[in-house]
Amino acid sequence: MTSKLVPLISEADIARALQTLAKEIDQDYDGKPLVVVTVLKGAFIFAADLIRKITTPISRVELIRLSSYGSGTNSSGQVKIFSDLAPEAIIRQHVLLVEDIVDTGRSTATAIALLKQHHPASVKLCSLLDKPARRIVPVEIDYLGFTIEDHFAIGYGLDWDERYRELSGIYAVEEE
């Protein structure tokens, strides 16, 4: 069986979504400093582009690394935490968690719970993609770029076994 890549979201559509998300975030925080926590590895490109569009002061950028995929195209159901952040990084701070995709909700819910253990002033979630058809654990997305069907998505930071992150748009992997 071979796979093909089918365009889902163009680079231009992503750029427009970034502008919209940044405006919404700026309106909600109204100049209150933010700590941006990015979930590695998939959200790094999205987070970097988003931060450049936000005018709200960013007091810190932190990175956490979680995974539930491994090398397959389906979640393993087990969330592994590879790197956490220092508790003092977010205590009493407004935190914006930046995710590439909310799929089953397990990894995102784990990340939110992890952040809340460090007693931030607030935690809001910004996700580039939402795939509600696969949701197992409920997650509230405060800022959302796109809702997609149940496709395995790659590109713009999202990978398939560490490949395809460099693509400027987002593609679905389809089996032929």
C-alpha positions as CSV (number, residue, x, y, z in Angstrom):
1,M,0.0,0.0,0.0
2,T,1.3,3.5,-0.9
3,S,0.3,6.8,0.5
4,K,-0.4,10.2,-1.2
5,L,-0.6,13.7,0.3
6,V,-3.8,15.6,-0.4
7,P,-3.9,19.4,0.3
8,L,-6.1,20.3,3.3
9,I,-5.1,23.9,4.3
10,S,-3.0,26.2,2.2
11,E,-0.2,28.5,3.4
12,A,-2.4,31.5,2.6
13,D,-5.3,30.2,4.7
14,I,-2.9,29.5,7.6
15,A,-1.6,33.1,7.4
16,R,-5.1,34.5,7.5
17,A,-5.9,32.2,10.5
18,L,-2.8,33.5,12.3
19,Q,-3.9,37.1,11.9
20,T,-7.4,36.2,13.3
21,L,-6.0,34.2,16.2
22,A,-3.5,37.0,17.2
23,K,-6.3,39.6,17.2
24,E,-8.5,37.5,19.4
25,I,-5.7,36.8,21.8
26,D,-4.7,40.5,21.9
27,Q,-8.3,41.5,22.7
28,D,-8.7,38.9,25.4
29,Y,-5.4,39.7,27.2
30,D,-5.6,43.5,26.6
31,G,-1.9,44.1,27.4
32,K,-1.6,41.5,30.3
33,P,1.7,39.7,29.8
34,L,1.5,36.1,28.6
35,V,3.6,33.0,29.1
36,V,3.4,31.0,25.9
37,V,3.9,27.3,26.4
38,T,4.4,25.4,23.2
39,V,3.9,21.7,22.9
40,L,6.8,20.1,21.0
41,K,7.5,19.1,18.4
42,G,4.4,19.7,16.2
43,A,3.4,23.2,17.3
44,F,6.8,24.8,17.1
45,I,6.3,26.5,13.6
46,F,2.7,27.5,14.5
47,A,3.8,29.0,17.8
48,A,6.7,30.9,16.3
49,D,4.5,32.4,13.6
50,L,1.7,33.2,16.1
51,I,4.1,34.9,18.6
52,R,5.3,37.2,15.9
53,K,1.7,38.3,15.2
54,I,0.6,38.8,18.8
55,T,1.1,42.4,20.1
56,T,0.4,41.4,23.8
57,P,3.6,41.3,25.8
58,I,5.1,37.8,25.9
59,S,7.0,37.5,29.2
60,R,8.3,34.0,28.6
61,V,8.2,31.2,26.1
62,E,8.3,27.7,27.5
63,L,8.4,24.3,25.8
64,I,6.9,21.0,26.9
65,R,7.2,17.7,25.0
66,L,4.4,15.1,25.0
67,S,3.6,12.3,22.6
68,S,1.0,9.7,22.1
69,Y,1.8,8.7,18.5
70,G,5.3,7.2,18.1
71,S,5.8,6.3,14.4
72,G,2.2,5.4,13.5
73,T,-0.8,7.4,12.2
74,N,-3.0,6.5,15.2
75,S,-2.6,7.5,18.8
76,S,-1.3,4.8,21.1
77,G,-3.6,6.0,23.8
78,Q,-0.7,6.5,26.2
79,V,0.6,10.0,26.8
80,K,4.3,10.3,27.5
81,I,5.8,13.4,29.0
82,F,9.3,13.9,27.7
83,S,10.0,17.3,29.1
84,D,8.2,19.5,31.7
85,L,8.8,23.1,32.7
86,A,10.0,24.6,35.9
87,P,7.1,25.5,38.2
88,E,8.3,29.0,38.7
89,A,8.0,29.7,35.0
90,I,4.2,30.0,35.1
91,I,3.1,30.5,38.7
92,R,0.5,33.3,38.9
93,Q,1.0,34.0,35.2
94,H,-1.5,34.0,32.3
95,V,-0.6,31.0,30.2
96,L,-1.4,30.4,26.6
97,L,-0.9,26.7,25.7
98,V,-0.1,26.4,22.0
99,E,-0.9,23.0,20.3
100,D,-0.7,21.8,16.8
101,I,-3.8,19.6,16.9
102,V,-6.4,18.4,19.3
103,D,-7.2,14.9,18.3
104,T,-8.3,12.4,21.0
105,G,-7.8,15.1,23.6
106,R,-5.6,12.9,25.8
107,S,-2.3,14.8,25.2
108,T,-3.9,18.2,25.5
109,A,-5.8,17.4,28.7
110,T,-2.6,16.0,30.1
111,A,-0.7,19.2,29.2
112,I,-3.5,21.4,30.7
113,A,-3.5,19.4,33.9
114,L,0.3,19.6,34.1
115,L,0.2,23.4,33.7
116,K,-2.6,23.8,36.3
117,Q,-0.4,22.0,38.9
118,H,1.9,25.0,38.8
119,H,-0.8,27.5,39.8
120,P,-1.0,29.9,36.9
121,A,-3.4,32.9,37.0
122,S,-5.1,31.4,33.9
123,V,-4.6,28.8,31.2
124,K,-6.1,29.1,27.7
125,L,-5.6,26.8,24.8
126,C,-4.8,27.8,21.2
127,S,-4.8,25.0,18.7
128,L,-4.1,25.2,15.0
129,L,-6.3,22.2,14.3
130,D,-9.2,20.4,15.9
131,K,-10.3,16.9,14.9
132,P,-13.5,16.4,16.9
133,A,-14.4,13.1,15.3
134,R,-11.6,11.4,17.3
135,R,-12.2,13.1,20.6
136,I,-12.2,10.8,23.7
137,V,-11.3,13.3,26.4
138,P,-13.2,16.6,26.3
139,V,-11.1,19.7,25.8
140,E,-12.1,23.3,25.5
141,I,-10.2,25.1,22.7
142,D,-10.2,28.9,23.4
143,Y,-8.6,29.9,20.1
144,L,-8.9,27.6,17.0
145,G,-7.5,27.9,13.6
146,F,-9.3,25.1,11.7
147,T,-11.6,22.1,12.3
148,I,-10.7,19.1,10.1
149,E,-12.3,15.8,9.3
150,D,-10.8,12.5,10.5
151,H,-7.6,12.6,8.4
152,F,-4.0,12.1,9.5
153,A,-2.6,15.6,8.9
154,I,1.0,16.6,8.2
155,G,2.9,19.7,7.3
156,Y,3.4,23.1,9.0
157,G,5.2,21.4,11.9
158,L,3.0,18.2,12.0
159,D,4.9,15.1,11.2
160,W,4.6,11.5,10.2
161,D,7.4,9.6,11.8
162,E,9.4,12.9,12.0
163,R,9.0,13.6,8.2
164,Y,7.0,16.4,6.4
165,R,7.2,19.1,9.1
166,E,8.8,21.5,6.6
167,L,5.7,21.6,4.3
168,S,4.2,25.1,4.3
169,G,0.7,23.9,4.0
170,I,-1.2,21.1,5.8
171,Y,-1.9,17.8,4.0
172,A,-4.0,14.7,4.6
173,V,-2.2,11.3,4.2
174,E,-4.4,9.0,2.2
175,E,-3.7,5.3,1.6
176,E,-4.0,4.3,-2.1
